[in-house]
Amino acid sequence: MGAKGIRLEEPADVKDALAEALSYKDGPVVLDAIVDPFALSLPSHLPFHSAKGYTLSMARQVLSGRMDSVIKTIERNVRLA
């Protein structure tokens, strides 16, 4: 028995893809979601220690000369906002 495959490439299609997956009754479903590796996932409430850890991580990247990674992260998240 095979599984139904659904590929999700655009954030706007999440609702439809999940509805299709949940309504499929003939077996298992594999939802293949393509994500941006630089996108930040933030909870609705951000505790202080998380903000502190993020800030320290960015500072370490800057100080170690990985400014290109910092710029990519900022660009991608500004674009997604």
PyMOL Python script that loads the backbone (N, CA, C, O; Angstrom):
from pymol import cmd

cmd.read_pdbstr("""\
ATOM      1  N   MET A   1       0.848  -1.173   0.000  1.00  0.00           N
ATOM      2  CA  MET A   1       0.000   0.000   0.000  1.00  0.00           C
ATOM      3  C   MET A   1       0.894   1.237   0.000  1.00  0.00           C
ATOM      4  O   MET A   1       1.824   1.337   0.800  1.00  0.00           O
ATOM      5  N   GLY A   2       0.611   2.169  -0.891  1.00  0.00           N
ATOM      6  CA  GLY A   2       1.387   3.396  -0.990  1.00  0.00           C
ATOM      7  C   GLY A   2       0.751   4.516  -0.174  1.00  0.00           C
ATOM      8  O   GLY A   2      -0.331   4.363   0.394  1.00  0.00           O
ATOM      9  N   ALA A   3       1.439   5.619  -0.134  1.00  0.00           N
ATOM     10  CA  ALA A   3       0.950   6.801   0.579  1.00  0.00           C
ATOM     11  C   ALA A   3       0.684   7.908  -0.431  1.00  0.00           C
ATOM     12  O   ALA A   3       1.332   7.986  -1.475  1.00  0.00           O
ATOM     13  N   LYS A   4      -0.270   8.753  -0.107  1.00  0.00           N
ATOM     14  CA  LYS A   4      -0.537   9.936  -0.939  1.00  0.00           C
ATOM     15  C   LYS A   4       0.516  10.979  -0.591  1.00  0.00           C
ATOM     16  O   LYS A   4       0.791  11.220   0.585  1.00  0.00           O
ATOM     17  N   GLY A   5       1.096  11.587  -1.593  1.00  0.00           N
ATOM     18  CA  GLY A   5       2.098  12.615  -1.370  1.00  0.00           C
ATOM     19  C   GLY A   5       1.577  13.990  -1.737  1.00  0.00           C
ATOM     20  O   GLY A   5       0.974  14.176  -2.794  1.00  0.00           O
ATOM     21  N   ILE A   6       1.811  14.950  -0.859  1.00  0.00           N
ATOM     22  CA  ILE A   6       1.426  16.338  -1.110  1.00  0.00           C
ATOM     23  C   ILE A   6       2.669  17.193  -0.882  1.00  0.00           C
ATOM     24  O   ILE A   6       3.270  17.158   0.191  1.00  0.00           O
ATOM     25  N   ARG A   7       3.045  17.957  -1.898  1.00  0.00           N
ATOM     26  CA  ARG A   7       4.221  18.832  -1.785  1.00  0.00           C
ATOM     27  C   ARG A   7       3.742  20.257  -1.526  1.00  0.00           C
ATOM     28  O   ARG A   7       2.904  20.784  -2.259  1.00  0.00           O
ATOM     29  N   LEU A   8       4.275  20.864  -0.495  1.00  0.00           N
ATOM     30  CA  LEU A   8       3.887  22.208  -0.076  1.00  0.00           C
ATOM     31  C   LEU A   8       5.086  23.128  -0.264  1.00  0.00           C
ATOM     32  O   LEU A   8       6.100  22.991   0.420  1.00  0.00           O
ATOM     33  N   GLU A   9       4.958  24.078  -1.211  1.00  0.00           N
ATOM     34  CA  GLU A   9       6.071  24.975  -1.514  1.00  0.00           C
ATOM     35  C   GLU A   9       5.815  26.428  -1.119  1.00  0.00           C
ATOM     36  O   GLU A   9       6.767  27.179  -0.905  1.00  0.00           O
ATOM     37  N   GLU A  10       4.558  26.837  -1.020  1.00  0.00           N
ATOM     38  CA  GLU A  10       4.226  28.227  -0.716  1.00  0.00           C
ATOM     39  C   GLU A  10       3.477  28.319   0.619  1.00  0.00           C
ATOM     40  O   GLU A  10       2.559  27.535   0.859  1.00  0.00           O
ATOM     41  N   PRO A  11       3.853  29.263   1.488  1.00  0.00           N
ATOM     42  CA  PRO A  11       3.173  29.407   2.769  1.00  0.00           C
ATOM     43  C   PRO A  11       1.656  29.631   2.641  1.00  0.00           C
ATOM     44  O   PRO A  11       0.890  29.230   3.517  1.00  0.00           O
ATOM     45  N   ALA A  12       1.238  30.261   1.564  1.00  0.00           N
ATOM     46  CA  ALA A  12      -0.189  30.533   1.373  1.00  0.00           C
ATOM     47  C   ALA A  12      -0.995  29.256   1.134  1.00  0.00           C
ATOM     48  O   ALA A  12      -2.218  29.261   1.272  1.00  0.00           O
ATOM     49  N   ASP A  13      -0.315  28.160   0.775  1.00  0.00           N
ATOM     50  CA  ASP A  13      -1.006  26.908   0.469  1.00  0.00           C
ATOM     51  C   ASP A  13      -1.129  25.957   1.660  1.00  0.00           C
ATOM     52  O   ASP A  13      -1.648  24.852   1.504  1.00  0.00           O
ATOM     53  N   VAL A  14      -0.666  26.358   2.835  1.00  0.00           N
ATOM     54  CA  VAL A  14      -0.678  25.468   3.999  1.00  0.00           C
ATOM     55  C   VAL A  14      -2.081  24.999   4.344  1.00  0.00           C
ATOM     56  O   VAL A  14      -2.305  23.806   4.549  1.00  0.00           O
ATOM     57  N   LYS A  15      -3.021  25.921   4.411  1.00  0.00           N
ATOM     58  CA  LYS A  15      -4.385  25.569   4.812  1.00  0.00           C
ATOM     59  C   LYS A  15      -4.988  24.529   3.860  1.00  0.00           C
ATOM     60  O   LYS A  15      -5.557  23.535   4.310  1.00  0.00           O
ATOM     61  N   ASP A  16      -4.865  24.755   2.561  1.00  0.00           N
ATOM     62  CA  ASP A  16      -5.430  23.820   1.583  1.00  0.00           C
ATOM     63  C   ASP A  16      -4.732  22.458   1.635  1.00  0.00           C
ATOM     64  O   ASP A  16      -5.387  21.421   1.533  1.00  0.00           O
ATOM     65  N   ALA A  17      -3.409  22.460   1.792  1.00  0.00           N
ATOM     66  CA  ALA A  17      -2.662  21.199   1.836  1.00  0.00           C
ATOM     67  C   ALA A  17      -3.034  20.384   3.071  1.00  0.00           C
ATOM     68  O   ALA A  17      -3.194  19.166   2.988  1.00  0.00           O
ATOM     69  N   LEU A  18      -3.171  21.052   4.218  1.00  0.00           N
ATOM     70  CA  LEU A  18      -3.568  20.336   5.431  1.00  0.00           C
ATOM     71  C   LEU A  18      -4.995  19.813   5.326  1.00  0.00           C
ATOM     72  O   LEU A  18      -5.284  18.701   5.769  1.00  0.00           O
ATOM     73  N   ALA A  19      -5.882  20.602   4.748  1.00  0.00           N
ATOM     74  CA  ALA A  19      -7.263  20.147   4.570  1.00  0.00           C
ATOM     75  C   ALA A  19      -7.304  18.917   3.660  1.00  0.00           C
ATOM     76  O   ALA A  19      -8.032  17.963   3.933  1.00  0.00           O
ATOM     77  N   GLU A  20      -6.529  18.944   2.590  1.00  0.00           N
ATOM     78  CA  GLU A  20      -6.477  17.803   1.675  1.00  0.00           C
ATOM     79  C   GLU A  20      -5.914  16.565   2.378  1.00  0.00           C
ATOM     80  O   GLU A  20      -6.434  15.461   2.216  1.00  0.00           O
ATOM     81  N   ALA A  21      -4.856  16.758   3.152  1.00  0.00           N
ATOM     82  CA  ALA A  21      -4.232  15.633   3.858  1.00  0.00           C
ATOM     83  C   ALA A  21      -5.187  15.033   4.893  1.00  0.00           C
ATOM     84  O   ALA A  21      -5.287  13.812   5.011  1.00  0.00           O
ATOM     85  N   LEU A  22      -5.879  15.881   5.633  1.00  0.00           N
ATOM     86  CA  LEU A  22      -6.784  15.395   6.673  1.00  0.00           C
ATOM     87  C   LEU A  22      -8.054  14.760   6.110  1.00  0.00           C
ATOM     88  O   LEU A  22      -8.678  13.928   6.768  1.00  0.00           O
ATOM     89  N   SER A  23      -8.431  15.149   4.906  1.00  0.00           N
ATOM     90  CA  SER A  23      -9.650  14.590   4.320  1.00  0.00           C
ATOM     91  C   SER A  23      -9.393  13.290   3.553  1.00  0.00           C
ATOM     92  O   SER A  23     -10.344  12.604   3.181  1.00  0.00           O
ATOM     93  N   TYR A  24      -8.133  12.942   3.310  1.00  0.00           N
ATOM     94  CA  TYR A  24      -7.790  11.731   2.566  1.00  0.00           C
ATOM     95  C   TYR A  24      -8.059  10.510   3.448  1.00  0.00           C
ATOM     96  O   TYR A  24      -7.501  10.400   4.540  1.00  0.00           O
ATOM     97  N   LYS A  25      -8.902   9.602   2.986  1.00  0.00           N
ATOM     98  CA  LYS A  25      -9.331   8.458   3.804  1.00  0.00           C
ATOM     99  C   LYS A  25      -8.804   7.112   3.295  1.00  0.00           C
ATOM    100  O   LYS A  25      -9.083   6.082   3.909  1.00  0.00           O
ATOM    101  N   ASP A  26      -8.055   7.095   2.199  1.00  0.00           N
ATOM    102  CA  ASP A  26      -7.649   5.829   1.593  1.00  0.00           C
ATOM    103  C   ASP A  26      -6.260   5.345   2.010  1.00  0.00           C
ATOM    104  O   ASP A  26      -5.711   4.450   1.367  1.00  0.00           O
ATOM    105  N   GLY A  27      -5.688   5.908   3.056  1.00  0.00           N
ATOM    106  CA  GLY A  27      -4.373   5.471   3.514  1.00  0.00           C
ATOM    107  C   GLY A  27      -3.569   6.622   4.089  1.00  0.00           C
ATOM    108  O   GLY A  27      -4.104   7.702   4.343  1.00  0.00           O
ATOM    109  N   PRO A  28      -2.274   6.382   4.294  1.00  0.00           N
ATOM    110  CA  PRO A  28      -1.418   7.423   4.880  1.00  0.00           C
ATOM    111  C   PRO A  28      -1.115   8.552   3.895  1.00  0.00           C
ATOM    112  O   PRO A  28      -1.231   8.394   2.680  1.00  0.00           O
ATOM    113  N   VAL A  29      -0.728   9.685   4.455  1.00  0.00           N
ATOM    114  CA  VAL A  29      -0.384  10.869   3.659  1.00  0.00           C
ATOM    115  C   VAL A  29       0.984  11.378   4.098  1.00  0.00           C
ATOM    116  O   VAL A  29       1.271  11.471   5.291  1.00  0.00           O
ATOM    117  N   VAL A  30       1.818  11.704   3.124  1.00  0.00           N
ATOM    118  CA  VAL A  30       3.109  12.329   3.401  1.00  0.00           C
ATOM    119  C   VAL A  30       3.029  13.770   2.913  1.00  0.00           C
ATOM    120  O   VAL A  30       2.787  14.021   1.733  1.00  0.00           O
ATOM    121  N   LEU A  31       3.233  14.711   3.827  1.00  0.00           N
ATOM    122  CA  LEU A  31       3.210  16.130   3.484  1.00  0.00           C
ATOM    123  C   LEU A  31       4.660  16.608   3.427  1.00  0.00           C
ATOM    124  O   LEU A  31       5.341  16.666   4.451  1.00  0.00           O
ATOM    125  N   ASP A  32       5.124  16.946   2.237  1.00  0.00           N
ATOM    126  CA  ASP A  32       6.498  17.388   2.005  1.00  0.00           C
ATOM    127  C   ASP A  32       6.493  18.914   1.968  1.00  0.00           C
ATOM    128  O   ASP A  32       6.089  19.510   0.969  1.00  0.00           O
ATOM    129  N   ALA A  33       6.939  19.547   3.053  1.00  0.00           N
ATOM    130  CA  ALA A  33       6.918  21.009   3.154  1.00  0.00           C
ATOM    131  C   ALA A  33       8.323  21.561   2.899  1.00  0.00           C
ATOM    132  O   ALA A  33       9.274  21.201   3.594  1.00  0.00           O
ATOM    133  N   ILE A  34       8.443  22.429   1.906  1.00  0.00           N
ATOM    134  CA  ILE A  34       9.701  23.097   1.588  1.00  0.00           C
ATOM    135  C   ILE A  34       9.774  24.350   2.459  1.00  0.00           C
ATOM    136  O   ILE A  34       8.869  25.184   2.433  1.00  0.00           O
ATOM    137  N   VAL A  35      10.848  24.476   3.226  1.00  0.00           N
ATOM    138  CA  VAL A  35      10.980  25.601   4.150  1.00  0.00           C
ATOM    139  C   VAL A  35      12.241  26.400   3.850  1.00  0.00           C
ATOM    140  O   VAL A  35      13.176  25.901   3.224  1.00  0.00           O
ATOM    141  N   ASP A  36      12.251  27.626   4.299  1.00  0.00           N
ATOM    142  CA  ASP A  36      13.412  28.497   4.161  1.00  0.00           C
ATOM    143  C   ASP A  36      14.336  28.248   5.355  1.00  0.00           C
ATOM    144  O   ASP A  36      13.921  28.461   6.495  1.00  0.00           O
ATOM    145  N   PRO A  37      15.570  27.807   5.130  1.00  0.00           N
ATOM    146  CA  PRO A  37      16.454  27.506   6.261  1.00  0.00           C
ATOM    147  C   PRO A  37      16.849  28.730   7.085  1.00  0.00           C
ATOM    148  O   PRO A  37      17.344  28.586   8.202  1.00  0.00           O
ATOM    149  N   PHE A  38      16.637  29.920   6.552  1.00  0.00           N
ATOM    150  CA  PHE A  38      16.989  31.127   7.286  1.00  0.00           C
ATOM    151  C   PHE A  38      15.793  31.761   7.993  1.00  0.00           C
ATOM    152  O   PHE A  38      15.950  32.746   8.713  1.00  0.00           O
ATOM    153  N   ALA A  39      14.606  31.204   7.794  1.00  0.00           N
ATOM    154  CA  ALA A  39      13.415  31.776   8.432  1.00  0.00           C
ATOM    155  C   ALA A  39      13.433  31.487   9.923  1.00  0.00           C
ATOM    156  O   ALA A  39      13.757  30.379  10.350  1.00  0.00           O
ATOM    157  N   LEU A  40      13.086  32.482  10.698  1.00  0.00           N
ATOM    158  CA  LEU A  40      13.031  32.320  12.145  1.00  0.00           C
ATOM    159  C   LEU A  40      11.635  31.880  12.562  1.00  0.00           C
ATOM    160  O   LEU A  40      10.633  32.375  12.048  1.00  0.00           O
ATOM    161  N   SER A  41      11.590  30.967  13.477  1.00  0.00           N
ATOM    162  CA  SER A  41      10.317  30.516  14.018  1.00  0.00           C
ATOM    163  C   SER A  41      10.198  31.085  15.428  1.00  0.00           C
ATOM    164  O   SER A  41      10.959  30.705  16.318  1.00  0.00           O
ATOM    165  N   LEU A  42       9.262  31.980  15.632  1.00  0.00           N
ATOM    166  CA  LEU A  42       9.114  32.608  16.933  1.00  0.00           C
ATOM    167  C   LEU A  42       7.764  32.254  17.545  1.00  0.00           C
ATOM    168  O   LEU A  42       6.739  32.305  16.866  1.00  0.00           O
ATOM    169  N   PRO A  43       7.765  31.900  18.809  1.00  0.00           N
ATOM    170  CA  PRO A  43       6.490  31.637  19.493  1.00  0.00           C
ATOM    171  C   PRO A  43       5.741  32.935  19.751  1.00  0.00           C
ATOM    172  O   PRO A  43       6.291  34.024  19.594  1.00  0.00           O
ATOM    173  N   SER A  44       4.478  32.808  20.150  1.00  0.00           N
ATOM    174  CA  SER A  44       3.677  34.017  20.406  1.00  0.00           C
ATOM    175  C   SER A  44       4.223  34.811  21.598  1.00  0.00           C
ATOM    176  O   SER A  44       4.070  36.031  21.655  1.00  0.00           O
ATOM    177  N   HIS A  45       4.851  34.125  22.534  1.00  0.00           N
ATOM    178  CA  HIS A  45       5.478  34.796  23.675  1.00  0.00           C
ATOM    179  C   HIS A  45       6.958  34.438  23.664  1.00  0.00           C
ATOM    180  O   HIS A  45       7.312  33.259  23.669  1.00  0.00           O
ATOM    181  N   LEU A  46       7.802  35.421  23.650  1.00  0.00           N
ATOM    182  CA  LEU A  46       9.238  35.191  23.579  1.00  0.00           C
ATOM    183  C   LEU A  46       9.859  35.461  24.943  1.00  0.00           C
ATOM    184  O   LEU A  46       9.952  36.616  25.360  1.00  0.00           O
ATOM    185  N   PRO A  47      10.288  34.405  25.648  1.00  0.00           N
ATOM    186  CA  PRO A  47      10.918  34.615  26.956  1.00  0.00           C
ATOM    187  C   PRO A  47      12.249  35.349  26.831  1.00  0.00           C
ATOM    188  O   PRO A  47      12.895  35.303  25.784  1.00  0.00           O
ATOM    189  N   PHE A  48      12.645  36.012  27.880  1.00  0.00           N
ATOM    190  CA  PHE A  48      13.875  36.795  27.873  1.00  0.00           C
ATOM    191  C   PHE A  48      15.089  35.948  27.500  1.00  0.00           C
ATOM    192  O   PHE A  48      15.940  36.393  26.730  1.00  0.00           O
ATOM    193  N   HIS A  49      15.176  34.722  28.044  1.00  0.00           N
ATOM    194  CA  HIS A  49      16.365  33.898  27.776  1.00  0.00           C
ATOM    195  C   HIS A  49      16.470  33.540  26.292  1.00  0.00           C
ATOM    196  O   HIS A  49      17.576  33.349  25.787  1.00  0.00           O
ATOM    197  N   SER A  50      15.337  33.444  25.585  1.00  0.00           N
ATOM    198  CA  SER A  50      15.376  33.159  24.148  1.00  0.00           C
ATOM    199  C   SER A  50      15.907  34.363  23.372  1.00  0.00           C
ATOM    200  O   SER A  50      16.740  34.219  22.476  1.00  0.00           O
ATOM    201  N   ALA A  51      15.420  35.545  23.724  1.00  0.00           N
ATOM    202  CA  ALA A  51      15.895  36.767  23.070  1.00  0.00           C
ATOM    203  C   ALA A  51      17.385  36.967  23.345  1.00  0.00           C
ATOM    204  O   ALA A  51      18.137  37.376  22.460  1.00  0.00           O
ATOM    205  N   LYS A  52      17.798  36.680  24.559  1.00  0.00           N
ATOM    206  CA  LYS A  52      19.212  36.815  24.926  1.00  0.00           C
ATOM    207  C   LYS A  52      20.067  35.830  24.115  1.00  0.00           C
ATOM    208  O   LYS A  52      21.121  36.195  23.595  1.00  0.00           O
ATOM    209  N   GLY A  53      19.601  34.583  24.016  1.00  0.00           N
ATOM    210  CA  GLY A  53      20.337  33.576  23.258  1.00  0.00           C
ATOM    211  C   GLY A  53      20.459  33.933  21.785  1.00  0.00           C
ATOM    212  O   GLY A  53      21.513  33.737  21.181  1.00  0.00           O
ATOM    213  N   TYR A  54      19.375  34.459  21.203  1.00  0.00           N
ATOM    214  CA  TYR A  54      19.391  34.874  19.802  1.00  0.00           C
ATOM    215  C   TYR A  54      20.393  36.009  19.605  1.00  0.00           C
ATOM    216  O   TYR A  54      21.173  35.999  18.652  1.00  0.00           O
ATOM    217  N   THR A  55      20.369  36.977  20.503  1.00  0.00           N
ATOM    218  CA  THR A  55      21.277  38.120  20.412  1.00  0.00           C
ATOM    219  C   THR A  55      22.729  37.671  20.516  1.00  0.00           C
ATOM    220  O   THR A  55      23.577  38.128  19.750  1.00  0.00           O
ATOM    221  N   LEU A  56      23.020  36.776  21.461  1.00  0.00           N
ATOM    222  CA  LEU A  56      24.380  36.264  21.608  1.00  0.00           C
ATOM    223  C   LEU A  56      24.816  35.481  20.368  1.00  0.00           C
ATOM    224  O   LEU A  56      25.965  35.584  19.939  1.00  0.00           O
ATOM    225  N   SER A  57      23.907  34.707  19.799  1.00  0.00           N
ATOM    226  CA  SER A  57      24.220  33.943  18.592  1.00  0.00           C
ATOM    227  C   SER A  57      24.586  34.866  17.433  1.00  0.00           C
ATOM    228  O   SER A  57      25.574  34.635  16.736  1.00  0.00           O
ATOM    229  N   MET A  58      23.794  35.899  17.233  1.00  0.00           N
ATOM    230  CA  MET A  58      24.084  36.859  16.159  1.00  0.00           C
ATOM    231  C   MET A  58      25.413  37.575  16.411  1.00  0.00           C
ATOM    232  O   MET A  58      26.197  37.778  15.484  1.00  0.00           O
ATOM    233  N   ALA A  59      25.664  37.954  17.664  1.00  0.00           N
ATOM    234  CA  ALA A  59      26.917  38.644  17.989  1.00  0.00           C
ATOM    235  C   ALA A  59      28.118  37.740  17.722  1.00  0.00           C
ATOM    236  O   ALA A  59      29.134  38.197  17.199  1.00  0.00           O
ATOM    237  N   ARG A  60      28.007  36.455  18.079  1.00  0.00           N
ATOM    238  CA  ARG A  60      29.107  35.517  17.827  1.00  0.00           C
ATOM    239  C   ARG A  60      29.362  35.353  16.332  1.00  0.00           C
ATOM    240  O   ARG A  60      30.509  35.267  15.895  1.00  0.00           O
ATOM    241  N   GLN A  61      28.291  35.309  15.557  1.00  0.00           N
ATOM    242  CA  GLN A  61      28.460  35.174  14.105  1.00  0.00           C
ATOM    243  C   GLN A  61      29.167  36.397  13.519  1.00  0.00           C
ATOM    244  O   GLN A  61      30.041  36.270  12.660  1.00  0.00           O
ATOM    245  N   VAL A  62      28.779  37.573  13.992  1.00  0.00           N
ATOM    246  CA  VAL A  62      29.409  38.804  13.509  1.00  0.00           C
ATOM    247  C   VAL A  62      30.890  38.821  13.892  1.00  0.00           C
ATOM    248  O   VAL A  62      31.751  39.129  13.068  1.00  0.00           O
ATOM    249  N   LEU A  63      31.172  38.487  15.145  1.00  0.00           N
ATOM    250  CA  LEU A  63      32.550  38.533  15.630  1.00  0.00           C
ATOM    251  C   LEU A  63      33.436  37.454  15.002  1.00  0.00           C
ATOM    252  O   LEU A  63      34.654  37.619  14.932  1.00  0.00           O
ATOM    253  N   SER A  64      32.835  36.359  14.549  1.00  0.00           N
ATOM    254  CA  SER A  64      33.637  35.302  13.925  1.00  0.00           C
ATOM    255  C   SER A  64      33.753  35.493  12.413  1.00  0.00           C
ATOM    256  O   SER A  64      34.305  34.640  11.717  1.00  0.00           O
ATOM    257  N   GLY A  65      33.231  36.615  11.907  1.00  0.00           N
ATOM    258  CA  GLY A  65      33.396  36.929  10.496  1.00  0.00           C
ATOM    259  C   GLY A  65      32.354  36.315   9.577  1.00  0.00           C
ATOM    260  O   GLY A  65      32.542  36.302   8.360  1.00  0.00           O
ATOM    261  N   ARG A  66      31.254  35.803  10.133  1.00  0.00           N
ATOM    262  CA  ARG A  66      30.211  35.193   9.305  1.00  0.00           C
ATOM    263  C   ARG A  66      29.076  36.186   9.049  1.00  0.00           C
ATOM    264  O   ARG A  66      27.899  35.854   9.191  1.00  0.00           O
ATOM    265  N   MET A  67      29.440  37.368   8.681  1.00  0.00           N
ATOM    266  CA  MET A  67      28.458  38.428   8.452  1.00  0.00           C
ATOM    267  C   MET A  67      27.513  38.080   7.301  1.00  0.00           C
ATOM    268  O   MET A  67      26.361  38.513   7.299  1.00  0.00           O
ATOM    269  N   ASP A  68      27.988  37.300   6.319  1.00  0.00           N
ATOM    270  CA  ASP A  68      27.129  36.917   5.204  1.00  0.00           C
ATOM    271  C   ASP A  68      25.921  36.104   5.693  1.00  0.00           C
ATOM    272  O   ASP A  68      24.813  36.273   5.185  1.00  0.00           O
ATOM    273  N   SER A  69      26.135  35.239   6.664  1.00  0.00           N
ATOM    274  CA  SER A  69      25.045  34.444   7.229  1.00  0.00           C
ATOM    275  C   SER A  69      24.058  35.332   7.982  1.00  0.00           C
ATOM    276  O   SER A  69      22.847  35.132   7.891  1.00  0.00           O
ATOM    277  N   VAL A  70      24.568  36.302   8.718  1.00  0.00           N
ATOM    278  CA  VAL A  70      23.710  37.234   9.460  1.00  0.00           C
ATOM    279  C   VAL A  70      22.863  38.052   8.487  1.00  0.00           C
ATOM    280  O   VAL A  70      21.666  38.235   8.706  1.00  0.00           O
ATOM    281  N   ILE A  71      23.475  38.537   7.429  1.00  0.00           N
ATOM    282  CA  ILE A  71      22.756  39.341   6.439  1.00  0.00           C
ATOM    283  C   ILE A  71      21.672  38.512   5.752  1.00  0.00           C
ATOM    284  O   ILE A  71      20.559  38.998   5.554  1.00  0.00           O
ATOM    285  N   LYS A  72      21.986  37.262   5.385  1.00  0.00           N
ATOM    286  CA  LYS A  72      20.986  36.394   4.761  1.00  0.00           C
ATOM    287  C   LYS A  72      19.794  36.172   5.684  1.00  0.00           C
ATOM    288  O   LYS A  72      18.644  36.223   5.248  1.00  0.00           O
ATOM    289  N   THR A  73      20.074  35.925   6.961  1.00  0.00           N
ATOM    290  CA  THR A  73      18.998  35.703   7.929  1.00  0.00           C
ATOM    291  C   THR A  73      18.106  36.935   8.031  1.00  0.00           C
ATOM    292  O   THR A  73      16.881  36.818   8.022  1.00  0.00           O
ATOM    293  N   ILE A  74      18.705  38.096   8.128  1.00  0.00           N
ATOM    294  CA  ILE A  74      17.936  39.331   8.232  1.00  0.00           C
ATOM    295  C   ILE A  74      17.129  39.596   6.959  1.00  0.00           C
ATOM    296  O   ILE A  74      15.946  39.931   7.030  1.00  0.00           O
ATOM    297  N   GLU A  75      17.764  39.448   5.806  1.00  0.00           N
ATOM    298  CA  GLU A  75      17.070  39.675   4.524  1.00  0.00           C
ATOM    299  C   GLU A  75      15.857  38.761   4.366  1.00  0.00           C
ATOM    300  O   GLU A  75      14.773  39.215   3.998  1.00  0.00           O
ATOM    301  N   ARG A  76      16.045  37.481   4.645  1.00  0.00           N
ATOM    302  CA  ARG A  76      14.961  36.528   4.460  1.00  0.00           C
ATOM    303  C   ARG A  76      13.811  36.776   5.419  1.00  0.00           C
ATOM    304  O   ARG A  76      12.650  36.592   5.053  1.00  0.00           O
ATOM    305  N   ASN A  77      14.115  37.189   6.638  1.00  0.00           N
ATOM    306  CA  ASN A  77      13.053  37.405   7.606  1.00  0.00           C
ATOM    307  C   ASN A  77      12.342  38.730   7.406  1.00  0.00           C
ATOM    308  O   ASN A  77      11.165  38.850   7.745  1.00  0.00           O
ATOM    309  N   VAL A  78      13.019  39.716   6.869  1.00  0.00           N
ATOM    310  CA  VAL A  78      12.360  40.971   6.532  1.00  0.00           C
ATOM    311  C   VAL A  78      11.415  40.723   5.353  1.00  0.00           C
ATOM    312  O   VAL A  78      10.311  41.267   5.306  1.00  0.00           O
ATOM    313  N   ARG A  79      11.860  39.900   4.405  1.00  0.00           N
ATOM    314  CA  ARG A  79      11.044  39.569   3.240  1.00  0.00           C
ATOM    315  C   ARG A  79       9.794  38.783   3.657  1.00  0.00           C
ATOM    316  O   ARG A  79       8.726  38.976   3.077  1.00  0.00           O
ATOM    317  N   LEU A  80       9.916  37.904   4.652  1.00  0.00           N
ATOM    318  CA  LEU A  80       8.789  37.074   5.086  1.00  0.00           C
ATOM    319  C   LEU A  80       7.815  37.827   5.976  1.00  0.00           C
ATOM    320  O   LEU A  80       6.665  37.415   6.128  1.00  0.00           O
ATOM    321  N   ALA A  81       8.264  38.917   6.561  1.00  0.00           N
ATOM    322  CA  ALA A  81       7.389  39.630   7.520  1.00  0.00           C
ATOM    323  C   ALA A  81       6.264  40.366   6.835  1.00  0.00           C
ATOM    324  O   ALA A  81       5.451  41.007   7.500  1.00  0.00           O
TER     325      ALA A  81
END
""", "prot")
cmd.dss("prot")
cmd.show_as("cartoon", "prot")
cmd.util.cbc("prot")
cmd.orient("prot")
